[in-house]
Amino acid sequence: TTMSHSQLFINEVMSSNSSTIQDEVGEYDDWIEIYNSGSISVNLDGYYLSDKDDNPTKFQIIGSLVVAPNDYVIIWADEDGSQGNNHANFKISGSGEFIMLTDPNGVTVIDSITVLELLTDQSYGRVTDGSQAWQIYEIASPDASNATGSPSLTAPVILPPTGVYNANQNISITADPGTIIRYTTDG
C-alpha cells in the first residue's frame, strides 16, 4: 500500500565491514539497513534496491522479508544471492555510492541516499532513525536504533592555514560542539 511506503527508510549503510557484524554464514559483508517507522509491518517481497540511479530494479527482494513496526532489516550487499533473499547483487563502494529503495512497481522511489566515502567499519546513518539528517558513525548500529551508535567527529578548522608568516598571527580553531582541543606552542 502507498501508506506503507512512506514509513520505510534506508536508515544506515556500511560499505567496508571487516568486524562490525557477520551475515548468517559468518561473512563480513557490506550492508544496508531498512527501518520501518510505521505502526504496521511491511513485507519487502517484490521491493527493489539499487546502486544505480538509471537502473532502479537492479536487485529485487524475492520472498518474505518482513520489517515489523519500529524495527529494522539488514540487506547484505555482497553479490551473493545464493545466501538468501536478503543478499543483493551489488556491493557498496567505499569511496561513496548512491543507493535507492523502490517499491514493487519498480518506478516509485521510496528512499534514496548518496553514501559518503567511509573508512573500514564506519557507517553512514540517519542521526535519528527515519530523520533527514545523516552522519558518519565510528561505531555502527546495524539492526538497532542509530541512537546506540557513536558519531565520528569532523576535522577541526584551523585559521589561518599552515604556513610561514612574517608576523605574529592570531590562530582560531573550531571543532564540533563538546570537542576538547589540545595544542602545543613549541612544535
N, C-alpha and C positions, 0 to 999 in steps of 0.2 A: 504494500500500500504506500501511497505517497507520504502519508503521515509518518511511517516508519523510517523513510529515507532521511528526514530532517534530524533524526536522533542518532545517526551514525556518523562517526568521525574517525579519520586517520588521526590517532592520538599520540603515537610515539613511533620512532623509526630508528633502527640501528643498521649501519652499513658495514661495520667491521667488528664482528662479535668473536672474540677469542677466548673469553672466560665468563661472560655475563650469564648466559642461560643456554642450556642444551635442548635440542629438539628431542622427540620421542625415541630416536635411535642414537642419541648421545653426541650429536654433531653441534658445533657452534656455528650456526648459520646467520646470515642477515635476517632481519625480521621487521614486520610491520604490525603494529598493534592497532586494532579497531575497537573503538569504545562505543557503547550504546548508552546514551544519556537519557533514554526514554523510560516509560513505565511498562512497555510491552516487549517481549522477546522478539528478536528478528532472526530469521533463518537466512543465512547468506548464500544458500544454494542458488546458483544462477547469476550472482553478482560478479563483477569483473574488477580486477586490479591490473594496472599497467604502469610501466615506467616510461612510456612513450605517449606524448600528448596527441600524436597523429594516429595512434592505434589503441583506442580505449578498451578494446576487447582482447587484449593480448593474453590475459590469463583469466579463465572462468573457474569459479569455485563450483565444483560438481559434488553433490551430495550434501547431506545435512551438516550444517555448521552454525549452531545457534548461539547468538550473543544475548545473554539474559539482560534484564534491565540493570543499569548502572554496573555493567560488567565488561569484560574485555575478551578478545580472542587474538591469538598470535597467528599471523600468516608468515611462514618461513620463506624467504626469498633466496632459494638455493638451487634453482633449476633442476629439481629432482622430484617430479610429480609421482614417482613410484613410491614415495614415502607417505602419501596421503593427500586428501583434498585440500589440506591447508599448506601445501608446498607449491609456491608459484614457480613459473617457468622463466624467471629472471632473477638476477642479483641486483643489489643496490650499489652504485659506485661510491666509493669512499670520498671521491672528490666532489660529491654533490649530485643530486639527481631529482627529477620530477617524478612524483608518484600520484596516481589518481585512483579513486574508487568510483565505479559506475554501476548503476542499477541493472537489473536483468535485461532491460531493453537495449543495453549497450550504448545508449545515447545520452541519458541523463547523468551528468557528473554529480555525485553526491558530495564528494570532498576531494580536494587535491592540495598538494604541498610541494614546494621545492626544498628538498633536504639540503642543508648546508654541508660543506666539507667537514668531515668528522674524523677524529683520531680513533684508534682502536679502543673499543668498549665504551665510547661516548655514544649517547643517543641524542636525538633531536625530538623534543616533545612539547606538547602544549603546557603552558605554565600551570593552568588548572585544567583538569580533564574537560575536553569539549570547548575550551575557550579559544579566542582568536589569537592570543599572544603565545609565541613559541620561544624556546631557549634550548641551549645545549646543556645536557646533563652529564656530569662526570660519573655519577652513579645512576645507572638507568633503573627503570621500574617496570620491566616487562610483566604483563598480565596483572598489573596492580596500578593503583592511583599514582599519578605523577607527583603527588604531594609527598610520596615516600622517596623520591629521587633527590639527588644533590646537584644543583645547577653549577655550571662552571662560571668562572669569573672572566670578565673581559680584560684585555691587557690595559694597564694604566696608560694615560696620555701624559707625556712629559713635554712641557714647552718652556723655553724654545727647544728645538730638536738638538740631538747630539751634534757637536761641532766644536770648533776652536773660535773663541771670542776674544777680542782685544780689550774688553772692559768687563767689569762685574756684571753679572746677569741675575735677575730675579727668576727663579725657577718655580713653575707651578706643576703639581702632579695631581691629576684627578683620576678617580677609580670608582668602582661600583660602591653604592652605599654600604656602610658597615665594614669596608675593607680597611685593614691595618696596613699602612705604608711605612716601610723601614728603608733607610738610605744612609749612605756614608758621605762624608765631605772630603775624605782623604784618598779616594780612588780605590 
